[in-house]
Amino acid sequence: MELFFSLWFWIGVIAVTGIIAGVITNAVNKKAETAKHVADSQAGGDYRALAEQTLEANRALLEHLGAVEQRLAAVEKTLTDIPQ
């Protein structure tokens, strides 16, 4: 009977209860997260729409970078062709 009045017994019970509650909470959260990802992927997700939206922006960016590269090549040619 002295065991139930021991401080260490109750600290141990609280620690074990906390660990068990944490494992259960983590499992429930992971299950809900997995269900959300499965539902999102079955519906096509926002990823496809996002990819389509950014496709045009990426193409415009590549064209702009190509123009900047051409201008930079022209400047480099001008600098290297300076007579000495």
Protein Blocks (a to p, Z undefined) as FASTA:
>chain_A
ZZmmpmklmmmmmmmmmmmmmmmmmmmmmmmmmmmmmmmmmnopamlmmmmmmmmmmmmm
mmmmmmmmmmmmmmmmmmmmpcZZ
